[in-house]
Amino acid sequence: MFTRQRPDPSLFPRLLFFVNAALPALLLGWDSFNGRLGTNPQEYLIRTTGMLTLILMTATLTISPLVKITRSPALLPMMKVRRMAGLFTFFYAALHALSYSWFDKELDVRLIVADLLRRPFIFLGMFAFILLVPLAITSTKRMVRRLGGRRWNLLHRLVYLSAIAASVHYYLLVRADKLLPLAFATTLFLLLLWRGRDWSRRIGQP
């Protein structure tokens, strides 16, 4: 007799997240192809990909606390969305860094380095992106086994340093209304506070 396999409960949330995370890139590509990015398409691409990076980074860091705080079995499949969310964060961060390097500096390394040294918010943004590179490279199950769970977890805590750098980068970038940068910074602070309490609790356990 054939045994019917139970459907993977994480399939729907993973599919839903994939569609919603990939759709902005498809729309950006479509609008770019049709010349619908406004009067300053380069600036629009840089700003939009940066905002998408922050949104997805915040979503990635929120999944684990949300599941653990609510203790809802219905949210448990969301834990399997974290790796996809992290990879989409890196994807949009790479588009953001490439858009800046290409459109703003014409891929001139000397101009990019000079800008990094001259403007702190550019340095912080690039620093945040560079920290995401090893996390994306080691995101596969094979790399988890190769590094070992403890070393892998230690390495992937760099995402918090990257998030801090990214939020400060955004705060320094915005000159007028600081409400949205402060909202991202506050959310990040609360997530870091929760993570710190969670770590201290684990260390205190016998």
PyRosetta script that sets phi, psi and omega in degrees:
from pyrosetta import init, pose_from_sequence

init()
pose = pose_from_sequence("MFTRQRPDPSLFPRLLFFVNAALPALLLGWDSFNGRLGTNPQEYLIRTTGMLTLILMTATLTISPLVKITRSPALLPMMKVRRMAGLFTFFYAALHALSYSWFDKELDVRLIVADLLRRPFIFLGMFAFILLVPLAITSTKRMVRRLGGRRWNLLHRLVYLSAIAASVHYYLLVRADKLLPLAFATTLFLLLLWRGRDWSRRIGQP")
pose.set_psi(1, 147.2)
pose.set_omega(1, 178.3)
pose.set_phi(2, -86.5)
pose.set_psi(2, 133.8)
pose.set_omega(2, 176.4)
pose.set_phi(3, -96.6)
pose.set_psi(3, 131.3)
pose.set_omega(3, -178.9)
pose.set_phi(4, -82.0)
pose.set_psi(4, 124.1)
pose.set_omega(4, 179.4)
pose.set_phi(5, -75.2)
pose.set_psi(5, 139.9)
pose.set_omega(5, 177.3)
pose.set_phi(6, -73.1)
pose.set_psi(6, 137.3)
pose.set_omega(6, -180.0)
pose.set_phi(7, -65.1)
pose.set_psi(7, 146.0)
pose.set_omega(7, 178.8)
pose.set_phi(8, -70.1)
pose.set_psi(8, 117.3)
pose.set_omega(8, -177.5)
pose.set_phi(9, -66.7)
pose.set_psi(9, -17.4)
pose.set_omega(9, -179.4)
pose.set_phi(10, -88.1)
pose.set_psi(10, -4.1)
pose.set_omega(10, -176.0)
pose.set_phi(11, -63.8)
pose.set_psi(11, -47.1)
pose.set_omega(11, -177.7)
pose.set_phi(12, -64.9)
pose.set_psi(12, -49.1)
pose.set_omega(12, 178.7)
pose.set_phi(13, -62.6)
pose.set_psi(13, -34.0)
pose.set_omega(13, 178.0)
pose.set_phi(14, -67.5)
pose.set_psi(14, -42.2)
pose.set_omega(14, 178.8)
pose.set_phi(15, -65.9)
pose.set_psi(15, -42.8)
pose.set_omega(15, -180.0)
pose.set_phi(16, -62.9)
pose.set_psi(16, -43.7)
pose.set_omega(16, 179.9)
pose.set_phi(17, -66.5)
pose.set_psi(17, -41.5)
pose.set_omega(17, -179.9)
pose.set_phi(18, -59.0)
pose.set_psi(18, -46.1)
pose.set_omega(18, -178.9)
pose.set_phi(19, -62.0)
pose.set_psi(19, -46.9)
pose.set_omega(19, -177.3)
pose.set_phi(20, -69.5)
pose.set_psi(20, -31.6)
pose.set_omega(20, 179.7)
pose.set_phi(21, -80.2)
pose.set_psi(21, -32.4)
pose.set_omega(21, -178.5)
pose.set_phi(22, -82.4)
pose.set_psi(22, -27.0)
pose.set_omega(22, -175.7)
pose.set_phi(23, -57.7)
pose.set_psi(23, -44.1)
pose.set_omega(23, 178.7)
pose.set_phi(24, -58.7)
pose.set_psi(24, -37.7)
pose.set_omega(24, 178.6)
pose.set_phi(25, -65.8)
pose.set_psi(25, -41.1)
pose.set_omega(25, 178.0)
pose.set_phi(26, -64.1)
pose.set_psi(26, -41.9)
pose.set_omega(26, 179.2)
pose.set_phi(27, -66.8)
pose.set_psi(27, -39.3)
pose.set_omega(27, 176.5)
pose.set_phi(28, -62.5)
pose.set_psi(28, -43.0)
pose.set_omega(28, 178.2)
pose.set_phi(29, -63.5)
pose.set_psi(29, -42.8)
pose.set_omega(29, -179.7)
pose.set_phi(30, -65.4)
pose.set_psi(30, -47.0)
pose.set_omega(30, -179.9)
pose.set_phi(31, -65.7)
pose.set_psi(31, -35.7)
pose.set_omega(31, 177.8)
pose.set_phi(32, -66.3)
pose.set_psi(32, -41.8)
pose.set_omega(32, 179.7)
pose.set_phi(33, -64.1)
pose.set_psi(33, -34.7)
pose.set_omega(33, -176.9)
pose.set_phi(34, -96.7)
pose.set_psi(34, 7.5)
pose.set_omega(34, 177.6)
pose.set_phi(35, 64.8)
pose.set_psi(35, 41.7)
pose.set_omega(35, -177.1)
pose.set_phi(36, -114.9)
pose.set_psi(36, 33.4)
pose.set_omega(36, -178.2)
pose.set_phi(37, -101.1)
pose.set_psi(37, 15.7)
pose.set_omega(37, 176.5)
pose.set_phi(38, 89.1)
pose.set_psi(38, -170.2)
pose.set_omega(38, -175.6)
pose.set_phi(39, -75.2)
pose.set_psi(39, -22.4)
pose.set_omega(39, 178.9)
pose.set_phi(40, -128.8)
pose.set_psi(40, 77.7)
pose.set_omega(40, -174.1)
pose.set_phi(41, -62.6)
pose.set_psi(41, -34.1)
pose.set_omega(41, 179.9)
pose.set_phi(42, -63.1)
pose.set_psi(42, -46.9)
pose.set_omega(42, 178.8)
pose.set_phi(43, -63.7)
pose.set_psi(43, -38.2)
pose.set_omega(43, 179.6)
pose.set_phi(44, -62.9)
pose.set_psi(44, -43.3)
pose.set_omega(44, 179.1)
pose.set_phi(45, -64.1)
pose.set_psi(45, -44.0)
pose.set_omega(45, -178.8)
pose.set_phi(46, -62.6)
pose.set_psi(46, -48.4)
pose.set_omega(46, -177.8)
pose.set_phi(47, -66.9)
pose.set_psi(47, -42.0)
pose.set_omega(47, -176.6)
pose.set_phi(48, -67.4)
pose.set_psi(48, -45.2)
pose.set_omega(48, 179.6)
pose.set_phi(49, -66.4)
pose.set_psi(49, -32.7)
pose.set_omega(49, 176.1)
pose.set_phi(50, -66.1)
pose.set_psi(50, -43.5)
pose.set_omega(50, 178.9)
pose.set_phi(51, -64.7)
pose.set_psi(51, -41.5)
pose.set_omega(51, 178.1)
pose.set_phi(52, -63.0)
pose.set_psi(52, -36.4)
pose.set_omega(52, 177.3)
pose.set_phi(53, -61.8)
pose.set_psi(53, -47.1)
pose.set_omega(53, -180.0)
pose.set_phi(54, -63.7)
pose.set_psi(54, -41.7)
pose.set_omega(54, -179.7)
pose.set_phi(55, -62.7)
pose.set_psi(55, -46.7)
pose.set_omega(55, -177.7)
pose.set_phi(56, -71.1)
pose.set_psi(56, -34.3)
pose.set_omega(56, 176.4)
pose.set_phi(57, -64.6)
pose.set_psi(57, -42.6)
pose.set_omega(57, 177.6)
pose.set_phi(58, -63.8)
pose.set_psi(58, -41.3)
pose.set_omega(58, 178.2)
pose.set_phi(59, -62.6)
pose.set_psi(59, -41.9)
pose.set_omega(59, 179.7)
pose.set_phi(60, -60.3)
pose.set_psi(60, -44.4)
pose.set_omega(60, -177.7)
pose.set_phi(61, -75.7)
pose.set_psi(61, -17.2)
pose.set_omega(61, -177.1)
pose.set_phi(62, -86.5)
pose.set_psi(62, -25.4)
pose.set_omega(62, -172.2)
pose.set_phi(63, -58.1)
pose.set_psi(63, -53.4)
pose.set_omega(63, -176.0)
pose.set_phi(64, -62.6)
pose.set_psi(64, -49.4)
pose.set_omega(64, 176.8)
pose.set_phi(65, -59.5)
pose.set_psi(65, -39.4)
pose.set_omega(65, -178.9)
pose.set_phi(66, -61.7)
pose.set_psi(66, -45.3)
pose.set_omega(66, -179.3)
pose.set_phi(67, -66.1)
pose.set_psi(67, -43.1)
pose.set_omega(67, -176.1)
pose.set_phi(68, -73.5)
pose.set_psi(68, -35.2)
pose.set_omega(68, -179.7)
pose.set_phi(69, -72.1)
pose.set_psi(69, -44.9)
pose.set_omega(69, -178.1)
pose.set_phi(70, -75.4)
pose.set_psi(70, -29.6)
pose.set_omega(70, -177.3)
pose.set_phi(71, 54.7)
pose.set_psi(71, 32.9)
pose.set_omega(71, -179.1)
pose.set_phi(72, -90.0)
pose.set_psi(72, 122.8)
pose.set_omega(72, 177.9)
pose.set_phi(73, -60.0)
pose.set_psi(73, -27.6)
pose.set_omega(73, -179.6)
pose.set_phi(74, -66.5)
pose.set_psi(74, -23.6)
pose.set_omega(74, -178.3)
pose.set_phi(75, -93.7)
pose.set_psi(75, -9.0)
pose.set_omega(75, -178.0)
pose.set_phi(76, -55.9)
pose.set_psi(76, -39.4)
pose.set_omega(76, 178.1)
pose.set_phi(77, -59.7)
pose.set_psi(77, -20.5)
pose.set_omega(77, 179.3)
pose.set_phi(78, -64.7)
pose.set_psi(78, -21.9)
pose.set_omega(78, 179.8)
pose.set_phi(79, -61.8)
pose.set_psi(79, -28.5)
pose.set_omega(79, 179.4)
pose.set_phi(80, -82.1)
pose.set_psi(80, -1.3)
pose.set_omega(80, 177.3)
pose.set_phi(81, -88.9)
pose.set_psi(81, -16.3)
pose.set_omega(81, -171.9)
pose.set_phi(82, -58.6)
pose.set_psi(82, -43.9)
pose.set_omega(82, -178.0)
pose.set_phi(83, -64.7)
pose.set_psi(83, -42.6)
pose.set_omega(83, 177.5)
pose.set_phi(84, -62.2)
pose.set_psi(84, -41.6)
pose.set_omega(84, 179.2)
pose.set_phi(85, -62.5)
pose.set_psi(85, -41.0)
pose.set_omega(85, 178.0)
pose.set_phi(86, -64.3)
pose.set_psi(86, -39.9)
pose.set_omega(86, 179.7)
pose.set_phi(87, -68.9)
pose.set_psi(87, -37.5)
pose.set_omega(87, 175.8)
pose.set_phi(88, -67.7)
pose.set_psi(88, -34.9)
pose.set_omega(88, 174.8)
pose.set_phi(89, -59.2)
pose.set_psi(89, -47.0)
pose.set_omega(89, 178.8)
pose.set_phi(90, -64.4)
pose.set_psi(90, -38.9)
pose.set_omega(90, -179.5)
pose.set_phi(91, -59.2)
pose.set_psi(91, -48.7)
pose.set_omega(91, -179.5)
pose.set_phi(92, -72.8)
pose.set_psi(92, -31.3)
pose.set_omega(92, 175.5)
pose.set_phi(93, -65.0)
pose.set_psi(93, -39.3)
pose.set_omega(93, 177.5)
pose.set_phi(94, -65.8)
pose.set_psi(94, -41.0)
pose.set_omega(94, 176.1)
pose.set_phi(95, -62.7)
pose.set_psi(95, -38.8)
pose.set_omega(95, 179.5)
pose.set_phi(96, -63.9)
pose.set_psi(96, -48.5)
pose.set_omega(96, 180.0)
pose.set_phi(97, -65.6)
pose.set_psi(97, -38.9)
pose.set_omega(97, 179.0)
pose.set_phi(98, -67.6)
pose.set_psi(98, -41.2)
pose.set_omega(98, 179.2)
pose.set_phi(99, -61.2)
pose.set_psi(99, -43.7)
pose.set_omega(99, 177.6)
pose.set_phi(100, -63.7)
pose.set_psi(100, -48.1)
pose.set_omega(100, -176.0)
pose.set_phi(101, -66.6)
pose.set_psi(101, -35.0)
pose.set_omega(101, -175.8)
pose.set_phi(102, -83.4)
pose.set_psi(102, -55.8)
pose.set_omega(102, -173.5)
pose.set_phi(103, -77.6)
pose.set_psi(103, -36.7)
pose.set_omega(103, -175.4)
pose.set_phi(104, -88.3)
pose.set_psi(104, -33.8)
pose.set_omega(104, -175.1)
pose.set_phi(105, -122.8)
pose.set_psi(105, 4.2)
pose.set_omega(105, 176.4)
pose.set_phi(106, 53.6)
pose.set_psi(106, 35.2)
pose.set_omega(106, 178.1)
pose.set_phi(107, 57.9)
pose.set_psi(107, 25.0)
pose.set_omega(107, 177.9)
pose.set_phi(108, -85.8)
pose.set_psi(108, 109.9)
pose.set_omega(108, -174.9)
pose.set_phi(109, -60.0)
pose.set_psi(109, -38.8)
pose.set_omega(109, -179.1)
pose.set_phi(110, -63.6)
pose.set_psi(110, -40.8)
pose.set_omega(110, 178.7)
pose.set_phi(111, -67.8)
pose.set_psi(111, -38.3)
pose.set_omega(111, 179.9)
pose.set_phi(112, -65.3)
pose.set_psi(112, -46.7)
pose.set_omega(112, 180.0)
pose.set_phi(113, -62.6)
pose.set_psi(113, -42.4)
pose.set_omega(113, 179.0)
pose.set_phi(114, -61.8)
pose.set_psi(114, -39.4)
pose.set_omega(114, 179.4)
pose.set_phi(115, -68.5)
pose.set_psi(115, -37.9)
pose.set_omega(115, 177.9)
pose.set_phi(116, -61.7)
pose.set_psi(116, -40.1)
pose.set_omega(116, -178.4)
pose.set_phi(117, -77.4)
pose.set_psi(117, -25.0)
pose.set_omega(117, -175.0)
pose.set_phi(118, -90.1)
pose.set_psi(118, -34.8)
pose.set_omega(118, -174.8)
pose.set_phi(119, -120.5)
pose.set_psi(119, 111.4)
pose.set_omega(119, -176.3)
pose.set_phi(120, -57.4)
pose.set_psi(120, -36.2)
pose.set_omega(120, -176.6)
pose.set_phi(121, -69.6)
pose.set_psi(121, -30.2)
pose.set_omega(121, 175.0)
pose.set_phi(122, -69.1)
pose.set_psi(122, -42.5)
pose.set_omega(122, 178.0)
pose.set_phi(123, -59.3)
pose.set_psi(123, -45.3)
pose.set_omega(123, -179.1)
pose.set_phi(124, -64.7)
pose.set_psi(124, -39.2)
pose.set_omega(124, 178.6)
pose.set_phi(125, -64.2)
pose.set_psi(125, -44.0)
pose.set_omega(125, 179.0)
pose.set_phi(126, -68.2)
pose.set_psi(126, -36.8)
pose.set_omega(126, 177.3)
pose.set_phi(127, -61.9)
pose.set_psi(127, -43.8)
pose.set_omega(127, 178.4)
pose.set_phi(128, -60.8)
pose.set_psi(128, -40.4)
pose.set_omega(128, 179.5)
pose.set_phi(129, -67.3)
pose.set_psi(129, -44.7)
pose.set_omega(129, -178.2)
pose.set_phi(130, -60.3)
pose.set_psi(130, -37.1)
pose.set_omega(130, 178.6)
pose.set_phi(131, -64.8)
pose.set_psi(131, -26.5)
pose.set_omega(131, -179.7)
pose.set_phi(132, -77.4)
pose.set_psi(132, -20.5)
pose.set_omega(132, -175.6)
pose.set_phi(133, -60.2)
pose.set_psi(133, -53.3)
pose.set_omega(133, 179.4)
pose.set_phi(134, -64.2)
pose.set_psi(134, -27.1)
pose.set_omega(134, 178.8)
pose.set_phi(135, -69.7)
pose.set_psi(135, -39.2)
pose.set_omega(135, 177.6)
pose.set_phi(136, -68.5)
pose.set_psi(136, -40.3)
pose.set_omega(136, -179.1)
pose.set_phi(137, -63.8)
pose.set_psi(137, -36.6)
pose.set_omega(137, -175.7)
pose.set_phi(138, -99.0)
pose.set_psi(138, 23.0)
pose.set_omega(138, -175.9)
pose.set_phi(139, -82.6)
pose.set_psi(139, -11.5)
pose.set_omega(139, -176.9)
pose.set_phi(140, -80.0)
pose.set_psi(140, 158.3)
pose.set_omega(140, 178.0)
pose.set_phi(141, -62.4)
pose.set_psi(141, -34.8)
pose.set_omega(141, 178.8)
pose.set_phi(142, -61.8)
pose.set_psi(142, -41.0)
pose.set_omega(142, 179.9)
pose.set_phi(143, -70.8)
pose.set_psi(143, -31.9)
pose.set_omega(143, 176.1)
pose.set_phi(144, -62.0)
pose.set_psi(144, -45.7)
pose.set_omega(144, 179.1)
pose.set_phi(145, -65.6)
pose.set_psi(145, -38.8)
pose.set_omega(145, -177.5)
pose.set_phi(146, -67.6)
pose.set_psi(146, -41.3)
pose.set_omega(146, -179.5)
pose.set_phi(147, -81.1)
pose.set_psi(147, -28.1)
pose.set_omega(147, -172.0)
pose.set_phi(148, 89.7)
pose.set_psi(148, 145.2)
pose.set_omega(148, -174.1)
pose.set_phi(149, -57.7)
pose.set_psi(149, -42.3)
pose.set_omega(149, -176.2)
pose.set_phi(150, -66.6)
pose.set_psi(150, -48.4)
pose.set_omega(150, -179.3)
pose.set_phi(151, -66.7)
pose.set_psi(151, -36.0)
pose.set_omega(151, 179.0)
pose.set_phi(152, -63.9)
pose.set_psi(152, -43.6)
pose.set_omega(152, 179.0)
pose.set_phi(153, -64.3)
pose.set_psi(153, -40.3)
pose.set_omega(153, 177.9)
pose.set_phi(154, -62.8)
pose.set_psi(154, -43.5)
pose.set_omega(154, 179.5)
pose.set_phi(155, -62.4)
pose.set_psi(155, -42.0)
pose.set_omega(155, -174.2)
pose.set_phi(156, -78.6)
pose.set_psi(156, -2.5)
pose.set_omega(156, 169.7)
pose.set_phi(157, -72.7)
pose.set_psi(157, -11.1)
pose.set_omega(157, 175.1)
pose.set_phi(158, -61.1)
pose.set_psi(158, -19.6)
pose.set_omega(158, -180.0)
pose.set_phi(159, -61.4)
pose.set_psi(159, -30.4)
pose.set_omega(159, 178.9)
pose.set_phi(160, -70.7)
pose.set_psi(160, -40.2)
pose.set_omega(160, 175.7)
pose.set_phi(161, -64.8)
pose.set_psi(161, -39.4)
pose.set_omega(161, 176.9)
pose.set_phi(162, -63.2)
pose.set_psi(162, -41.3)
pose.set_omega(162, -179.8)
pose.set_phi(163, -65.7)
pose.set_psi(163, -39.0)
pose.set_omega(163, 177.1)
pose.set_phi(164, -62.4)
pose.set_psi(164, -48.0)
pose.set_omega(164, 179.8)
pose.set_phi(165, -61.4)
pose.set_psi(165, -40.5)
pose.set_omega(165, -178.9)
pose.set_phi(166, -66.3)
pose.set_psi(166, -40.7)
pose.set_omega(166, -179.1)
pose.set_phi(167, -69.2)
pose.set_psi(167, -38.0)
pose.set_omega(167, 176.4)
pose.set_phi(168, -68.6)
pose.set_psi(168, -39.3)
pose.set_omega(168, 175.4)
pose.set_phi(169, -55.0)
pose.set_psi(169, -46.1)
pose.set_omega(169, -178.9)
pose.set_phi(170, -68.7)
pose.set_psi(170, -40.3)
pose.set_omega(170, 179.9)
pose.set_phi(171, -62.0)
pose.set_psi(171, -43.5)
pose.set_omega(171, -179.4)
pose.set_phi(172, -71.3)
pose.set_psi(172, -27.9)
pose.set_omega(172, -179.4)
pose.set_phi(173, -68.2)
pose.set_psi(173, -43.1)
pose.set_omega(173, -176.3)
pose.set_phi(174, -77.3)
pose.set_psi(174, 127.7)
pose.set_omega(174, -176.1)
pose.set_phi(175, -98.8)
pose.set_psi(175, -31.0)
pose.set_omega(175, -173.8)
pose.set_phi(176, -101.6)
pose.set_psi(176, -88.9)
pose.set_omega(176, -175.4)
pose.set_phi(177, -80.7)
pose.set_psi(177, 109.1)
pose.set_omega(177, -176.6)
pose.set_phi(178, -92.6)
pose.set_psi(178, 7.6)
pose.set_omega(178, -173.8)
pose.set_phi(179, -60.5)
pose.set_psi(179, -48.6)
pose.set_omega(179, -178.1)
pose.set_phi(180, -67.0)
pose.set_psi(180, -45.4)
pose.set_omega(180, 175.0)
pose.set_phi(181, -58.3)
pose.set_psi(181, -38.2)
pose.set_omega(181, 178.2)
pose.set_phi(182, -68.3)
pose.set_psi(182, -32.8)
pose.set_omega(182, 177.2)
pose.set_phi(183, -64.6)
pose.set_psi(183, -44.5)
pose.set_omega(183, 176.8)
pose.set_phi(184, -62.8)
pose.set_psi(184, -44.1)
pose.set_omega(184, -178.5)
pose.set_phi(185, -64.0)
pose.set_psi(185, -40.4)
pose.set_omega(185, 179.1)
pose.set_phi(186, -65.8)
pose.set_psi(186, -44.1)
pose.set_omega(186, 177.6)
pose.set_phi(187, -59.8)
pose.set_psi(187, -44.2)
pose.set_omega(187, 179.1)
pose.set_phi(188, -63.0)
pose.set_psi(188, -42.2)
pose.set_omega(188, 179.5)
pose.set_phi(189, -59.6)
pose.set_psi(189, -44.2)
pose.set_omega(189, 179.7)
pose.set_phi(190, -64.6)
pose.set_psi(190, -39.2)
pose.set_omega(190, 178.2)
pose.set_phi(191, -66.2)
pose.set_psi(191, -40.6)
pose.set_omega(191, 177.5)
pose.set_phi(192, -66.3)
pose.set_psi(192, -39.4)
pose.set_omega(192, 178.1)
pose.set_phi(193, -62.5)
pose.set_psi(193, -44.0)
pose.set_omega(193, 177.9)
pose.set_phi(194, -63.0)
pose.set_psi(194, -43.8)
pose.set_omega(194, -179.5)
pose.set_phi(195, -62.7)
pose.set_psi(195, -40.8)
pose.set_omega(195, 178.3)
pose.set_phi(196, -62.0)
pose.set_psi(196, -42.2)
pose.set_omega(196, 178.0)
pose.set_phi(197, -65.9)
pose.set_psi(197, -38.3)
pose.set_omega(197, 179.4)
pose.set_phi(198, -65.4)
pose.set_psi(198, -42.3)
pose.set_omega(198, 177.8)
pose.set_phi(199, -64.1)
pose.set_psi(199, -45.6)
pose.set_omega(199, -179.1)
pose.set_phi(200, -62.7)
pose.set_psi(200, -34.4)
pose.set_omega(200, 178.3)
pose.set_phi(201, -66.3)
pose.set_psi(201, -41.9)
pose.set_omega(201, 179.6)
pose.set_phi(202, -64.7)
pose.set_psi(202, -41.1)
pose.set_omega(202, -179.3)
pose.set_phi(203, -65.7)
pose.set_psi(203, -35.0)
pose.set_omega(203, -178.4)
pose.set_phi(204, -75.6)
pose.set_psi(204, -14.4)
pose.set_omega(204, 179.9)
pose.set_phi(205, -74.3)
pose.set_psi(205, 139.1)
pose.set_omega(205, 179.1)
pose.set_phi(206, -69.8)
pose.dump_pdb("model.pdb")
